[in-house]
Amino acid sequence: MNLKEILSSLFTYTPDNKDTYNFNLVEDFNTKQYPDSNLGNKSNEQTKVFPSLTVNTDYLKSKYNLLINSDIIFRDFVLNARGKQYHALLVFIDGMINTKIMNEFILEPLMMRNRNNLFDNSQNRVISEAVANNITVRKVKKFNLPNYISSCLVPQNAIKQVSTFEEAISGINSGNCALFVDTLDVVFDIEVKGFNQRGIEKPSNEIVIKGPHEAFVENIRTNTSLIRRFVNNEHLVIENLNVGNITKTKCGVCYVSGIANEDLIAEVKFRMNNLDVDSLLSAGQLEQLITDSSNLNAPQLISTERPDKAASYLLDGRVIILVNGSPYAIITPGILSDFLSSPDDKNQKAIFSNFTKFIRLIAAFITLLLPGLYIAITSFHQEILPTELLFSILASRANVPFPIIFELLVLELSFELIREAGLRVPSPIGPTIGIVGALVMGQAAVSAGIVSPILIIIVAITGTASFAIPDYAFGFHLRVYRFVFIFLGYLCGFLGIALGLFAYMIATCDSKSFGVPYTVGISPFERIKGTSYYLPAIEKREYRSGFLNSKKETKQGHISMKWKRT
């Protein structure tokens, strides 16, 4: 036996026949014999509701596996309408409906004897009445049971008639109840949602000083109401789209019809309508699915938990996407300057906002380049340092036995480890982890001669600068590429960093977000109205972002503070 065979016999596991488990499907398993096999397939034909209640009940019991499902409720009862009785069925999911609404506004009006359901069959409904030349003309509509139930018997604000099982099941799964009536080939989808949900709280990740203290929640209707409260205009359009062949997650595409560019709206809906995925569980997943491909992997869509920030971008002409079950909104498109901006910038005077914007810009460069510059200077370009500082660095590293690249990587990875541990541990001990990691471990590493004190200062400044980036995704992007510049600085010094920065800028300029250049207003440098990184005074913010080609170019008058001119 050769060496390969010996190693294979020692380390390769070959299961015995008795350890092999075969799960065999029926050979003639096909979609015709088993119509439910195409789970979540968009090409399935929608099944029409049958006039027979018995057939409908058997179909739904098969769909919901009623023999083993414990929370699917089938409520049979007798419905009274116009002196006649009909067998009826209510289907809903226990725990997702409001029991009080179900009892008082659906079952009681349909089952109990009342003045609405005791008319005789001979009476028709007057739908209009007009008087001309002292002659009364009446238009009478014959009795129609489905319309009679929805308009007279069920005092519920949201009820609609559907004709397919797919529509009825979609309503049931979202927390509604479905009313089936014998002899009718339609279903009444009645909204009775009552499941528990988290209340509106303060934003936890995007904290501002002067802005509103409300954040999105997991319920899409609550989130749309928050946006409508800020926009407060009838031109705000919220379109519903379902994403996911199995989950059919409800998503909301929000825009202001008189401002947003029609091409941008069409592109957003085109991408969402052409997603072939089984499930969509969060806004983060949708953001990855509709983002333009890029070699840089920088965030190209803005994610926010603040309704005021989303409303501000809406009024600027952008499109907002909400995902049911996710407390974040996606803003399209996003450009580079957006990720260095905070919602609090517009709540302060321009001079203060621009100062903080300048600080963030410096923080971005420090986060990306400082460790790489340090290792390049200490390894290749010691001559640019003052003599006293150079002697201080050499003295601090005199007792360190490791090369500088190993020393720097140990500290950087330790800092990332502490950051991740602080996020994952329970919140009461999160600050303790940071204090122990930063102080105790850092001091112990210096005392043990593993790292130099000046390198701890470099890593601490870099980590602090990364926290100054308002957008978490963009800050994460800079942290990852920081390691690339560390290796380039170690290999080639300033030359390696310059070449890496050149390639980074090329990839950044080549990126696009929904057709908009990622570095618009920066490269190529051109004056575009409303796209400056720094904010002008509030009375001079006359134009919307020019790269959006909004239908309405201006957002305020040329003289906005008219009280100064009167």
Order of alpha helices (4+ residues) and beta strands (2+ residues): alpha-alpha-beta-beta-alpha-alpha-beta-beta-alpha-beta-alpha-beta-beta-alpha-beta-beta-alpha-alpha-beta-alpha-beta-beta-alpha-alpha-alpha-alpha-alpha-alpha-alpha-alpha-beta-beta
